[in-house]
């Protein structure tokens, strides 16, 4: 039952909104925080050098403070921030879906735990269903039969 519930789109949307609310609260309060995330959903621009990328674990903690905090943005369901990696502070823009966040931490204490998995691209899903419905309408109209290959 729980496994089914956390995979439902409605639950994902509720959790997505809740995480964003907490993030906005932390940002407005000037409260540095940590976010523990699932690395398979994270992108780096520019990509990290291989020797740095290899050091990151499947579940990685990013500390959002200082310049990283100032650069933090939320756009739709994606978060972005700039961070430096390694001893030479290699700069990269980190981005991930909001639902890639597993936990939010303040002073090493979890204040949010996310049970939902990142959604498939909602726009793509809507577009696909729109195409399917458009095709069904086309096929259901007897006037359109002349356009079909026999």
DSSP file (Angstrom, degrees, kcal/mol; ACC not computed):
  #  RESIDUE AA STRUCTURE BP1 BP2  ACC     N-H-->O    O-->H-N    N-H-->O    O-->H-N    TCO  KAPPA ALPHA  PHI   PSI    X-CA   Y-CA   Z-CA
    1    1 A X     >        0   0    0      0, 0.0     4,-2.5     0, 0.0     5,-0.1   0.000 360.0 360.0 360.0 -50.8    0.0    0.0    0.0
    2    2 A X  H  >  +     0   0    0      1,-0.2     4,-2.5     2,-0.2     5,-0.2   0.920 360.0  52.4 -60.8 -44.2    2.7    2.5    1.0
    3    3 A X  H  > S+     0   0    0      1,-0.2     4,-0.6     2,-0.2    -1,-0.2   0.906 111.7  46.5 -59.3 -42.5    4.8    1.7   -2.1
    4    4 A X  H >> S+     0   0    0      1,-0.2     3,-0.7     2,-0.2     4,-0.6   0.913 111.4  52.2 -65.2 -42.6    1.8    2.3   -4.3
    5    5 A X  H >< S+     0   0    0     -4,-2.5     3,-1.3     1,-0.2     6,-0.3   0.915 106.3  51.4 -62.8 -44.8    0.9    5.5   -2.6
    6    6 A X  H 3< S+     0   0    0     -4,-2.5   111,-0.7     1,-0.3    -1,-0.2   0.639 108.0  54.3 -72.7 -10.7    4.4    7.1   -2.9
    7    7 A X  H << S+     0   0    0     -3,-0.7    -1,-0.3    -4,-0.6    -2,-0.2   0.551  84.2 108.9 -93.0 -10.1    4.4    6.4   -6.6
    8    8 A X  S <X S-     0   0    0     -3,-1.3     4,-2.3    -4,-0.6     5,-0.2  -0.434  72.9-131.7 -71.6 139.6    1.1    8.1   -7.3
    9    9 A X  H  > S+     0   0    0      1,-0.2     4,-2.8     2,-0.2     5,-0.2   0.882 106.5  56.6 -56.7 -41.3    1.3   11.4   -9.2
   10   10 A X  H  > S+     0   0    0      1,-0.2     4,-2.2     2,-0.2    -1,-0.2   0.922 108.7  46.3 -60.0 -44.0   -0.9   13.2   -6.6
   11   11 A X  H  > S+     0   0    0     -6,-0.3     4,-2.7     1,-0.2    -1,-0.2   0.915 112.3  51.4 -63.7 -42.2    1.5   12.2   -3.8
   12   12 A X  H  X S+     0   0    0     -4,-2.3     4,-2.7     1,-0.2    -2,-0.2   0.907 110.2  48.8 -61.0 -42.5    4.4   13.3   -5.8
   13   13 A X  H  X S+     0   0    0     -4,-2.8     4,-2.2     2,-0.2    -1,-0.2   0.892 111.7  49.0 -66.4 -39.3    2.8   16.7   -6.5
   14   14 A X  H  X S+     0   0    0     -4,-2.2     4,-2.3    -5,-0.2    -2,-0.2   0.937 114.2  45.4 -63.7 -46.6    2.0   17.2   -2.9
   15   15 A X  H  X S+     0   0    0     -4,-2.7     4,-2.8     2,-0.2     5,-0.2   0.899 110.8  53.7 -65.2 -40.6    5.5   16.4   -1.8
   16   16 A X  H  X S+     0   0    0     -4,-2.7     4,-2.2    -5,-0.2    -1,-0.2   0.930 111.3  45.5 -58.0 -47.4    7.0   18.6   -4.6
   17   17 A X  H  X S+     0   0    0     -4,-2.2     4,-2.4     2,-0.2    -2,-0.2   0.897 112.6  51.2 -64.1 -40.8    5.0   21.5   -3.3
   18   18 A X  H  X S+     0   0    0     -4,-2.3     4,-2.3     2,-0.2    -2,-0.2   0.922 110.0  48.5 -63.9 -44.9    5.9   20.8    0.3
   19   19 A X  H  X S+     0   0    0     -4,-2.8     4,-2.7     1,-0.2    -1,-0.2   0.928 112.1  49.3 -61.7 -44.5    9.6   20.7   -0.5
   20   20 A X  H  X S+     0   0    0     -4,-2.2     4,-2.9    -5,-0.2     5,-0.2   0.904 108.9  53.0 -62.5 -40.8    9.4   23.9   -2.5
   21   21 A X  H  X S+     0   0    0     -4,-2.4     4,-2.2     2,-0.2    -1,-0.2   0.927 111.8  45.3 -59.0 -45.3    7.5   25.6    0.4
   22   22 A X  H  X S+     0   0    0     -4,-2.3     4,-2.6     2,-0.2    -2,-0.2   0.915 112.8  50.8 -65.7 -42.9   10.3   24.6    2.9
   23   23 A X  H  X S+     0   0    0     -4,-2.7     4,-2.7     2,-0.2    -2,-0.2   0.933 111.0  48.1 -60.2 -46.3   13.0   25.7    0.4
   24   24 A X  H  X S+     0   0    0     -4,-2.9     4,-2.9     1,-0.2     5,-0.2   0.905 111.3  51.5 -60.9 -40.8   11.4   29.1    0.0
   25   25 A X  H  X S+     0   0    0     -4,-2.2     4,-1.8    -5,-0.2    -2,-0.2   0.935 111.4  46.4 -60.7 -47.2   11.1   29.4    3.7
   26   26 A X  H  <>S+     0   0    0     -4,-2.6     5,-2.6     2,-0.2    -2,-0.2   0.909 114.5  47.5 -62.9 -42.4   14.8   28.6    4.3
   27   27 A X  H ><5S+     0   0    0     -4,-2.7     3,-1.3     1,-0.2    -2,-0.2   0.925 112.9  47.5 -65.2 -45.2   15.8   31.0    1.5
   28   28 A X  H 3<5S+     0   0    0     -4,-2.9    -1,-0.2     1,-0.3    -2,-0.2   0.794 112.4  50.9 -66.5 -27.8   13.6   33.9    2.8
   29   29 A X  T 3<5S-     0   0    0     -4,-1.8    -1,-0.3    -5,-0.2    -2,-0.2   0.391 108.8-125.1 -88.3   2.4   14.9   33.3    6.3
   30   30 A X  T < 5 +     0   0    0     -3,-1.3     2,-0.7     1,-0.2    -3,-0.2   0.867  56.9 156.1  52.9  39.0   18.6   33.4    5.1
   31   31 A X      < -     0   0    0     -5,-2.6    -1,-0.2    -6,-0.2    -2,-0.1  -0.855  39.3-137.9-100.3 109.7   19.0   30.0    6.7
   32   32 A X        +     0   0    0     -2,-0.7     2,-0.3    -3,-0.1    75,-0.2  -0.299  33.4 174.4 -59.2 151.8   21.8   27.9    5.2
   33   33 A X  E     -A   64   0A   0     31,-1.8    31,-3.9    73,-0.1     2,-0.4  -0.955  28.6-121.7-153.6 168.2   20.9   24.2    4.8
   34   34 A X  E     -AB  63 105A   0     71,-2.7    71,-2.8    -2,-0.3     2,-0.5  -0.900  16.7-156.9-114.3 147.9   22.0   20.9    3.4
   35   35 A X  E     -AB  62 104A   0     27,-2.8    27,-2.5    -2,-0.4     2,-0.5  -0.982   3.6-156.0-128.5 126.2   20.2   18.9    0.9
   36   36 A X  E     +AB  61 103A   0     67,-2.4    66,-3.5    -2,-0.5    67,-1.6  -0.846  28.8 177.1 -94.8 125.0   20.7   15.2    0.6
   37   37 A X  E     -AB  60 101A   0     23,-2.8    23,-2.1    -2,-0.5     2,-0.8  -0.877  40.1-105.7-135.6 162.8   19.9   14.0   -2.9
   38   38 A X  E >   -A   59   0A   0     62,-2.2     3,-1.8    -2,-0.3    21,-0.2  -0.791  31.3-151.9 -86.0 111.0   19.8   11.1   -5.3
   39   39 A X  G >  S+     0   0    0     19,-3.1     3,-1.7    -2,-0.8    -1,-0.1   0.717  85.1  74.4 -63.0 -23.9   22.8   11.7   -7.6
   40   40 A X  G 3  S+     0   0    0     18,-0.4    -1,-0.3     1,-0.3    19,-0.1   0.712  99.9  46.3 -66.2 -15.4   21.4    9.9  -10.6
   41   41 A X  G <  S+     0   0    0     -3,-1.8    56,-0.4    59,-0.1     2,-0.3   0.401  94.7  99.7-101.1   1.3   19.0   12.8  -11.1
   42   42 A X    <   -     0   0    0     -3,-1.7     2,-0.3    -4,-0.2    54,-0.2  -0.689  51.3-166.5 -95.1 138.8   21.7   15.5  -10.7
   43   43 A X  E     -D   95   0B   0     52,-2.7    52,-2.3    -2,-0.3     2,-0.4  -0.927   6.3-152.8-120.7 151.6   23.4   17.3  -13.6
   44   44 A X  E     -D   94   0B   0     -2,-0.3     2,-0.4    50,-0.2    50,-0.2  -0.980  13.3-136.1-123.8 132.5   26.5   19.4  -13.6
   45   45 A X  E    S+D   93   0B   0     48,-2.0    48,-2.7    -2,-0.4     2,-0.2  -0.927 101.2  24.1-133.2 109.0   27.2   22.2  -16.1
   46   46 A X  S    S-     0   0    0     -2,-0.4    -1,-0.2    46,-0.3     3,-0.1   0.565 114.9-111.4 -71.5 160.9   30.0   22.1  -17.0
   47   47 A X        -     0   0    0     -2,-0.2    -2,-0.1     1,-0.1     2,-0.1  -0.267  35.0-104.1 -59.5 146.6   30.4   18.4  -16.2
   48   48 A X        -     0   0    0      1,-0.1    -1,-0.1     2,-0.1    -4,-0.1  -0.427  40.5 -98.1 -68.9 145.0   32.7   17.6  -13.3
   49   49 A X    >>  -     0   0    0      1,-0.1     4,-2.7    -2,-0.1     3,-1.2  -0.332  39.1-110.0 -57.8 149.4   36.1   16.2  -14.2
   50   50 A X  H 3> S+     0   0    0      1,-0.3     4,-2.3     2,-0.2     5,-0.2   0.852 116.9  57.4 -54.2 -40.2   36.1   12.4  -13.9
   51   51 A X  H 34 S+     0   0    0      1,-0.2     4,-0.3     2,-0.2    -1,-0.3   0.814 113.2  40.5 -65.4 -28.4   38.4   12.5  -10.8
   52   52 A X  H X> S+     0   0    0     -3,-1.2     3,-1.1     2,-0.2     4,-0.6   0.878 112.3  54.3 -82.2 -42.1   35.9   14.7   -8.9
   53   53 A X  H >< S+     0   0    0     -4,-2.7     3,-1.0     1,-0.3    -2,-0.2   0.865 102.7  58.7 -60.0 -36.3   32.8   12.9  -10.3
   54   54 A X  T 3< S+     0   0    0     -4,-2.3    -1,-0.3    -5,-0.2    -2,-0.2   0.755  98.4  60.3 -65.4 -23.9   34.1    9.6   -9.0
   55   55 A X  T <4 S+     0   0    0     -3,-1.1    -1,-0.2    -4,-0.3     2,-0.2   0.714  84.6  95.0 -77.5 -20.7   34.3   10.9   -5.4
   56   56 A X  S << S-     0   0    0     -3,-1.0     2,-0.1    -4,-0.6     4,-0.1  -0.522  70.1-137.0 -77.7 137.5   30.5   11.6   -5.3
   57   57 A X        -     0   0    0     -2,-0.2   -18,-0.2     2,-0.2     3,-0.1  -0.411  26.8-104.6 -86.2 165.3   28.3    8.9   -3.7
   58   58 A X  S    S+     0   0    0      1,-0.2   -19,-3.1    -2,-0.1     2,-0.6   0.865 120.7  40.4 -57.6 -38.0   25.0    7.7   -5.0
   59   59 A X  E    S-A   38   0A   0    -21,-0.2     2,-0.4   -20,-0.1    -1,-0.2  -0.971  88.3-174.5-112.6 116.8   23.4    9.7   -2.2
   60   60 A X  E     -A   37   0A   0    -23,-2.1   -23,-2.8    -2,-0.6     2,-0.5  -0.882  20.6-140.1-121.0 143.1   25.2   13.1   -1.9
   61   61 A X  E     -A   36   0A   0     -2,-0.4     2,-0.5   -25,-0.2   -25,-0.2  -0.890  15.0-168.1-101.8 125.1   25.0   15.9    0.6
   62   62 A X  E     -A   35   0A   0    -27,-2.5   -27,-2.8    -2,-0.5     2,-0.6  -0.958  14.2-143.7-109.2 129.0   25.3   19.5   -0.8
   63   63 A X  E     -A   34   0A   0     -2,-0.5     2,-1.0   -29,-0.2   -29,-0.3  -0.833   9.3-153.9 -92.1 122.7   25.7   22.3    1.8
   64   64 A X  E     +A   33   0A   0    -31,-3.9   -31,-1.8    -2,-0.6     2,-0.3  -0.804  46.1 117.4-102.0  95.1   23.8   25.4    0.6
   65   65 A X    >>  +     0   0    0     -2,-1.0     3,-1.2   -33,-0.2     4,-0.6  -0.955  59.9   3.3-151.6 162.4   25.6   28.3    2.2
   66   66 A X  H 3> S-     0   0    0     -2,-0.3     4,-2.2     1,-0.3     3,-0.3  -0.289 130.8  -5.5  59.8-134.5   27.6   31.4    1.2
   67   67 A X  H 3> S+     0   0    0      1,-0.2     4,-2.0     2,-0.2    -1,-0.3   0.859 136.0  58.0 -62.9 -35.0   27.8   31.9   -2.6
   68   68 A X  H <> S+     0   0    0     -3,-1.2     4,-0.5     1,-0.2    14,-0.3   0.905 107.9  47.7 -60.3 -40.8   26.0   28.6   -3.2
   69   69 A X  H >< S+     0   0    0     -4,-0.6     3,-1.1    -3,-0.3    -2,-0.2   0.926 111.0  50.7 -63.5 -46.2   23.1   29.9   -1.1
   70   70 A X  H 3< S+     0   0    0     -4,-2.2    -1,-0.2     1,-0.3    -2,-0.2   0.810 111.7  47.8 -63.6 -30.3   23.0   33.2   -3.0
   71   71 A X  H 3< S+     0   0    0     -4,-2.0    -1,-0.3    11,-0.2    -2,-0.2   0.525  83.4 122.4 -88.2  -5.3   23.0   31.4   -6.4
   72   72 A X    <<  +     0   0    0     -3,-1.1     2,-0.3    -4,-0.5     9,-0.2  -0.360  36.2 171.6 -65.9 129.7   20.2   29.0   -5.4
   73   73 A X  E     -E   80   0B   0      7,-2.8     7,-2.6    -2,-0.1     2,-0.5  -0.975  25.7-151.9-137.6 151.1   17.1   29.2   -7.7
   74   74 A X  E     +E   79   0B   0     -2,-0.3     2,-0.5     5,-0.2     5,-0.2  -0.993  16.4 177.4-123.0 123.9   13.9   27.2   -8.1
   75   75 A X  E >   -E   78   0B   0      3,-3.0     3,-2.1    -2,-0.5     2,-0.4  -0.966  63.9 -48.5-130.3 114.4   12.4   27.2  -11.6
   76   76 A X  T 3  S-     0   0    0     -2,-0.5     0, 0.0     1,-0.3     0, 0.0  -0.479 123.3 -24.5  57.5-116.5    9.3   25.1  -12.1
   77   77 A X  T 3  S+     0   0    0     -2,-0.4    21,-2.7    -3,-0.1     2,-0.4   0.076 121.8  91.2-111.7  23.2   10.2   21.8  -10.6
   78   78 A X  E <   -EF  75  97B   0     -3,-2.1    -3,-3.0    19,-0.3     2,-0.4  -0.949  58.7-152.8-121.5 137.8   14.0   22.2  -11.0
   79   79 A X  E     -EF  74  96B   0     17,-3.0    17,-1.7    -2,-0.4     2,-0.3  -0.852  12.7-171.1-106.9 149.5   16.5   23.6   -8.5
   80   80 A X  E     +EF  73  95B   0     -7,-2.6    -7,-2.8    -2,-0.4     2,-0.3  -0.986  12.0 157.5-135.7 143.1   19.8   25.2   -9.6
   81   81 A X  E     - F   0  94B   0     13,-1.9    13,-3.6    -2,-0.3     2,-0.4  -0.962  35.5-119.4-159.9 155.0   22.8   26.4   -7.7
   82   82 A X  E     + F   0  93B   0     -2,-0.3     2,-0.3   -14,-0.3    11,-0.2  -0.777  36.9 172.3 -95.5 140.6   26.5   27.1   -8.3
   83   83 A X  E     - F   0  92B   0      9,-2.4     9,-2.1    -2,-0.4     2,-0.4  -0.983  27.9-130.6-145.9 155.5   29.0   25.1   -6.3
   84   84 A X  E     - F   0  91B   0     -2,-0.3     2,-0.4     7,-0.2     7,-0.2  -0.886  24.1-160.6-107.7 141.0   32.8   24.6   -6.2
   85   85 A X  E   > - F   0  90B   0      5,-1.8     5,-2.8    -2,-0.4     3,-0.2  -0.946  43.8  -1.5-126.6 140.9   34.2   21.0   -6.1
   86   86 A X  T > 5S-     0   0    0     -2,-0.4     3,-1.7     3,-0.2   -34,-0.0   0.013  99.5 -54.1  77.7 177.0   37.6   19.7   -5.0
   87   87 A X  T 3 5S+     0   0    0      1,-0.3    -1,-0.2     2,-0.1    -3,-0.0   0.757 137.5  51.3 -64.5 -25.1   40.7   21.4   -3.8
   88   88 A X  T 3 5S-     0   0    0     -3,-0.2    -1,-0.3     2,-0.0    -2,-0.2   0.371 109.8-123.4 -93.9   5.7   40.8   23.7   -6.8
   89   89 A X  T < 5 -     0   0    0     -3,-1.7    -3,-0.2     1,-0.2     2,-0.2   0.914  29.5-156.6  55.9  50.0   37.1   24.7   -6.3
   90   90 A X  E   < - F   0  85B   0     -5,-2.8    -5,-1.8    -6,-0.1     2,-0.3  -0.414  14.7-132.6 -59.5 121.2   36.0   23.6   -9.8
   91   91 A X  E     + F   0  84B   0     -7,-0.2     2,-0.3    -2,-0.2    -7,-0.2  -0.599  36.2 157.2 -86.4 137.1   32.9   25.6  -10.5
   92   92 A X  E     - F   0  83B   0     -9,-2.1    -9,-2.4    -2,-0.3     2,-0.6  -0.989  41.6-119.8-153.4 148.4   29.7   24.0  -11.9
   93   93 A X  E     -DF  45  82B   0    -48,-2.7   -48,-2.0    -2,-0.3     2,-0.4  -0.834  31.8-153.0 -89.9 122.7   26.0   24.7  -11.9
   94   94 A X  E     +DF  44  81B   0    -13,-3.6   -13,-1.9    -2,-0.6     2,-0.3  -0.807  17.7 176.9 -97.2 133.6   24.2   21.9  -10.2
   95   95 A X  E     +DF  43  80B   0    -52,-2.3   -52,-2.7    -2,-0.4     2,-0.3  -0.989   7.6 152.1-138.0 150.4   20.6   21.2  -11.2
   96   96 A X  E     - F   0  79B   0    -17,-1.7   -17,-3.0    -2,-0.3   -54,-0.1  -0.972  47.8 -87.7-165.1 156.1   18.1   18.5  -10.2
   97   97 A X  E >   - F   0  78B   0    -56,-0.4     3,-2.1    -2,-0.3     4,-0.3  -0.437  41.6-117.4 -65.7 148.2   14.3   17.9  -10.0
   98   98 A X  G >  S+     0   0    0    -21,-2.7     3,-1.8     1,-0.3    -1,-0.1   0.887 115.2  59.4 -52.9 -41.0   12.9   19.0   -6.6
   99   99 A X  G 3  S+     0   0    0    -22,-0.3    -1,-0.3     1,-0.3    19,-0.2   0.510  85.9  75.9 -73.7  -2.1   11.9   15.4   -5.9
  100  100 A X  G <  S+     0   0    0     -3,-2.1   -62,-2.2    17,-0.1     2,-0.5   0.649  74.6  99.1 -76.0 -14.6   15.5   14.3   -6.2
  101  101 A X  E <   -B   37   0A   0     -3,-1.8   -64,-0.3    -4,-0.3     3,-0.1  -0.610  49.9-180.0 -73.7 123.8   15.9   15.8   -2.8
  102  102 A X  E     +     0   0A   0    -66,-3.5    12,-2.9    -2,-0.5     2,-0.3   0.812  66.7   3.2 -92.2 -37.1   15.8   13.0   -0.2
  103  103 A X  E     -BC  36 113A   0    -67,-1.6   -67,-2.4    10,-0.2     2,-0.4  -0.995  55.7-146.8-147.6 149.6   16.2   15.2    2.9
  104  104 A X  E     -BC  35 112A   0      8,-1.8     7,-3.2    -2,-0.3     8,-1.3  -0.969  25.7-166.5-111.8 136.8   16.6   18.8    3.9
  105  105 A X  E     -BC  34 110A   0    -71,-2.8   -71,-2.7    -2,-0.4     2,-0.4  -0.955  16.7-168.0-127.3 142.7   18.9   19.5    6.9
  106  106 A X  E >  S- C   0 109A   0      3,-2.4     3,-1.8    -2,-0.4   -73,-0.1  -0.998  85.1 -10.6-125.9 126.5   19.5   22.5    9.1
  107  107 A X  T 3  S-     0   0    0     -2,-0.4    -1,-0.1     1,-0.3     3,-0.1   0.904 130.5 -56.0  49.9  46.1   22.5   22.3   11.4
  108  108 A X  T 3  S+     0   0    0      1,-0.2     2,-0.5    -3,-0.1    -1,-0.3   0.541 115.2 115.8  67.4  10.4   22.8   18.6   10.6
  109  109 A X  E <   -C  106   0A   0     -3,-1.8    -3,-2.4     2,-0.0     2,-0.2  -0.941  69.7-120.9-111.4 126.1   19.3   17.8   11.7
  110  110 A X  E     +C  105   0A   0     -2,-0.5    -5,-0.3    -5,-0.2     3,-0.1  -0.438  31.8 173.0 -63.8 129.8   16.7   16.6    9.1
  111  111 A X  E    S+     0   0A   0     -7,-3.2     2,-0.3     1,-0.3    -6,-0.2   0.472  70.1  27.4-111.9  -8.4   13.8   18.9    8.8
  112  112 A X  E     -C  104   0A   0     -8,-1.3    -8,-1.8     2,-0.0     2,-0.4  -0.971  59.1-166.4-153.1 136.7   12.2   17.2    5.8
  113  113 A X  E     -C  103   0A   0     -2,-0.3     2,-0.6   -10,-0.2   -10,-0.2  -0.995  14.5-150.9-124.6 125.8   12.2   13.6    4.5
  114  114 A X        +     0   0    0    -12,-2.9    -2,-0.0    -2,-0.4   -98,-0.0  -0.851  19.0 175.3-100.5 123.0   11.0   13.0    1.0
  115  115 A X        +     0   0    0     -2,-0.6     2,-0.1     2,-0.1    -1,-0.1   0.580  54.1  95.1 -97.5 -13.7    9.5    9.6    0.2
  116  116 A X        -     0   0    0   -105,-0.1     2,-0.3  -104,-0.1  -109,-0.1  -0.462  69.3-131.6 -82.2 151.2    8.4   10.4   -3.4
  117  117 A X        -     0   0    0   -111,-0.7   -17,-0.1    -2,-0.1   -18,-0.1  -0.690  39.4 -84.6 -94.4 152.4   10.4    9.6   -6.4
  118  118 A X        -     0   0    0     -2,-0.3    -1,-0.1   -19,-0.2     2,-0.1  -0.297  51.2-120.2 -55.7 139.7   11.1   12.2   -9.2
  119  119 A X        -     0   0    0      1,-0.1     2,-0.1  -107,-0.1     3,-0.1  -0.381  22.0-105.4 -77.6 156.2    8.3   12.3  -11.7
  120  120 A X        -     0   0    0      1,-0.2     2,-0.3    -2,-0.1    -1,-0.1  -0.440  67.3 -66.5 -68.4 160.6    8.6   11.6  -15.3
  121  121 A X     >  -     0   0    0      1,-0.2     4,-2.1    -2,-0.1     5,-0.2  -0.330  48.4-154.6 -57.5 114.3    8.4   14.9  -17.3
  122  122 A X  H  > S+     0   0    0     -2,-0.3     4,-2.5     1,-0.2     5,-0.2   0.867  91.3  54.1 -62.2 -39.0    4.9   16.0  -16.7
  123  123 A X  H  > S+     0   0    0      2,-0.2     4,-3.1     1,-0.2    -1,-0.2   0.928 108.4  49.2 -62.2 -44.6    4.8   18.1  -19.9
  124  124 A X  H  > S+     0   0    0      1,-0.2     4,-2.9     2,-0.2    -1,-0.2   0.922 111.2  49.7 -60.4 -44.0    5.8   15.1  -22.0
  125  125 A X  H  X S+     0   0    0     -4,-2.1     4,-2.2     2,-0.2    -1,-0.2   0.921 113.2  46.3 -62.2 -43.4    3.2   12.9  -20.4
  126  126 A X  H  X S+     0   0    0     -4,-2.5     4,-2.2     2,-0.2    -2,-0.2   0.919 113.3  49.3 -64.4 -43.3    0.5   15.6  -21.0
  127  127 A X  H  X S+     0   0    0     -4,-3.1     4,-2.6     1,-0.2    -2,-0.2   0.919 110.0  51.5 -62.3 -43.2    1.7   16.0  -24.6
  128  128 A X  H  X S+     0   0    0     -4,-2.9     4,-2.5     1,-0.2    -1,-0.2   0.916 111.2  46.8 -60.2 -44.0    1.6   12.3  -25.2
  129  129 A X  H  X S+     0   0    0     -4,-2.2     4,-2.5     1,-0.2    -1,-0.2   0.861 111.6  52.5 -68.5 -32.7   -1.9   12.0  -23.9
  130  130 A X  H  X S+     0   0    0     -4,-2.2     4,-2.3     2,-0.2    -2,-0.2   0.899 110.2  47.5 -66.7 -40.3   -2.9   15.0  -26.1
  131  131 A X  H  X S+     0   0    0     -4,-2.6     4,-2.7     2,-0.2    -2,-0.2   0.921 112.7  49.5 -64.6 -44.3   -1.4   13.3  -29.2
  132  132 A X  H  X S+     0   0    0     -4,-2.5     4,-2.5     1,-0.2    -2,-0.2   0.933 113.0  46.1 -61.3 -46.3   -3.2   10.1  -28.3
  133  133 A X  H  X S+     0   0    0     -4,-2.5     4,-2.2     1,-0.2    -1,-0.2   0.878 112.5  51.0 -66.2 -36.8   -6.5   11.8  -27.8
  134  134 A X  H  X S+     0   0    0     -4,-2.3     4,-2.3     2,-0.2    -2,-0.2   0.914 111.2  48.1 -64.9 -43.0   -6.0   13.8  -31.1
  135  135 A X  H  X S+     0   0    0     -4,-2.7     4,-2.8     2,-0.2    -2,-0.2   0.907 110.4  51.7 -63.4 -42.4   -5.3   10.6  -33.0
  136  136 A X  H  X S+     0   0    0     -4,-2.5     4,-2.0     1,-0.2    -2,-0.2   0.918 110.2  48.7 -61.1 -43.1   -8.4    8.9  -31.5
  137  137 A X  H  X S+     0   0    0     -4,-2.2     4,-0.8     2,-0.2    -1,-0.2   0.909 111.7  50.0 -62.0 -42.1  -10.5   11.9  -32.6
  138  138 A X  H >< S+     0   0    0     -4,-2.3     3,-0.9     1,-0.2     6,-0.3   0.938 112.9  45.5 -60.8 -47.9   -9.1   11.8  -36.0
  139  139 A X  H 3< S+     0   0    0     -4,-2.8    -1,-0.2     1,-0.2    -2,-0.2   0.789 108.1  57.5 -68.8 -27.9   -9.7    8.0  -36.4
  140  140 A X  H 3< S+     0   0    0     -4,-2.0     2,-0.7    -5,-0.2    -1,-0.2   0.643  86.7  88.8 -78.7 -13.8  -13.2    8.3  -35.0
  141  141 A X    X<  -     0   0    0     -3,-0.9     3,-1.8    -4,-0.8     4,-0.3  -0.767  68.8-152.9 -87.8 115.7  -14.3   10.7  -37.7
  142  142 A X  G >  S+     0   0    0     -2,-0.7     3,-1.3     1,-0.3     4,-0.3   0.783  92.3  65.8 -59.1 -27.4  -15.5    8.8  -40.7
  143  143 A X  G >  S+     0   0    0      1,-0.2     3,-0.6     2,-0.1    -1,-0.3   0.764  95.6  58.3 -64.8 -24.7  -14.5   11.6  -43.0
  144  144 A X  G X  S+     0   0    0     -3,-1.8     3,-1.8    -6,-0.3     4,-0.4   0.510  77.3  91.1 -86.0  -4.1  -10.9   11.0  -42.2
  145  145 A X  G X  S+     0   0    0     -3,-1.3     3,-1.3    -4,-0.3    -1,-0.2   0.801  75.7  66.9 -61.8 -27.8  -10.8    7.4  -43.4
  146  146 A X  G <  S+     0   0    0     -3,-0.6    -1,-0.3    -4,-0.3    -2,-0.1   0.712  95.9  57.1 -67.0 -18.1   -9.8    8.5  -46.8
  147  147 A X  G <  S+     0   0    0     -3,-1.8    -1,-0.3    -4,-0.1     2,-0.2   0.598  87.9  95.9 -86.9 -11.6   -6.4    9.6  -45.3
  148  148 A X  S <  S-     0   0    0     -3,-1.3     2,-0.2    -4,-0.4    -3,-0.0  -0.564  79.3-117.0 -83.6 141.8   -5.6    6.2  -44.0
  149  149 A X              0   0    0     -2,-0.2    -1,-0.1     1,-0.1    -2,-0.1  -0.519 360.0 360.0 -72.9 142.8   -3.4    3.8  -45.9
  150  150 A X              0   0    0     -2,-0.2    -1,-0.1     0, 0.0    -2,-0.0   0.416 360.0 360.0-104.8 360.0   -5.1    0.6  -46.9
